[in-house]
Amino acid sequence: MSMKLEELYAAFLKIVQDSDIESGNRTVAFEKLLKVTASTLRVSRVSIWLLDSSEEILKLDKLLEREKGTFTSGIELKASDFPSYFKFFKDGKALLADNAHTNPYTFEFSEVYLKPLDIHSMLDIPIRSKGSLVGVLCCENTVEKRLWSKEDVFFGCMIGELISKILWIEKSEIQKAKLIQSSNLAGLGDVSSIFLHEIKDPLGVILGYSDVLLEAPDKFDENSVGMLKKIRFNAQKIATISNRVVNRVKNADHQKRSFEMNKCIQNVVDLCKVQRQFLNIEIKNEFLDDISVLGSELDFFHTVSSLMKNSAEEIAESKLEQKWIRVFSKKDNGWLHVFVQDSGGGISEVMQKELFKRYFTTKPDDKSSGLGLFICRQIMESNRGKISFEPEFPNTTFKISLPLKGA
């Protein structure tokens, strides 16, 4: 084995045993892979580009500029703008462009990309997942031309395989999370029926005794009669709420269709009000005129209830004098925005960046999987919606957005 090949193999052996690579922690793993590629191959820039669902756009997932030590993302390359490159790329072969300005597959980048960044050579390695092309690992040399060796290509291909592994782990975890969520939501109808059955008998007893006592008002003073009426009224209210929520959950599904937002939120609020963790928390809901949105009502129900549950858990354990949760909405350019806000004082900037990442949690492992907000984001994106933390509010606030009907 040549000295260079030994060096490459040692670098690969070290990175492949890294815990973030093994676990598939995408954000951290990609950064580590780009760093080891840049340092081992001694290239100026290394990046990972992934195909979108149309397979006509490559999106920059992460780029490392070796000298600066900085990462960037967000650029897009369209097949319509770079047809020669995309044609070669889709053949799934490694592209060795020693002179990227004259190479028949990379010359299209010369004026708009290569010259402004002083890039002279490119080595692009295809990334596959289960046989399908999903992206490219791009190594770029600045200042002078680089003659790529077979060892460079070999190392790039090994790194490409690790990227593929990480993408596969992430996809598997998302599918697993969705399966669990789907299974849980599918069981909500049964669970809610059991819930109704469990409280039906004691509620019947309360209502029955209240009726009996109220039939003999002369045996009680005015104060006692008033209290009995309140007991009966609230017991009847619990029964009505329970029936309504159970029927709503049982009849809901994941189909994307028009539904009335206010009724859905009211059902979430009603369900929360009868749960123990919300007993000492004031719940405020402020609605616009009844509005129809497009999406899965059950998915939206799950997302709002998850956010409210998170709020309740956080403020219940706090020393806040005021403990409240507020749900309100706004319309804007074809979107309806629903805000779930609580009396907490917000979230630190460091934590804001981590909130929607898989496995992130501030709670002990036995109390949280760290998948709650991650799944909420997946759910909303599958409904053409969005979910975000809103730092401009003084109190802890999350925003859910769904397209309005007809938008």
Buried (B, 14 or more C-beta within 10 A) or exposed (E): EEEBBEBBBEBBEEBBEBEBBEBBBBBBBBBBBBBBBBEBBEBBBBBBBBBEEEEEBBBBBBBBBBEEEEBEEEEEBEBEEBEBBBEBBEEEEBBBBBBBBEBEBBBBBBEEBBEEEEBBBBBBBBBBBEEEBBBBBBBBBBEEEBEBBEBBBBBBBBBBBBBBBBBBBBBEBBEEBBEEBEEEBEEBBEEBBEBBEEBEEEBEEBBEBBEEBBEEEEEBEEEEBEEBEEBBEEBBEBBEBBEBBBBBBBEBEBEBEEBBBBEBBBBBBBBBBBEEEBEEBEBEBEBEEEBBBBBBBBBBBBBBBBBBBBBBBBBBEEEBEEBBBBBBBEEEEEBBBBBBBBBBEBBEEEEBEBBBBBBBBEBEEEEBBBBBBBBBBBBBEBBEBBBBBBEEEEBBBBBBBBBBBEE
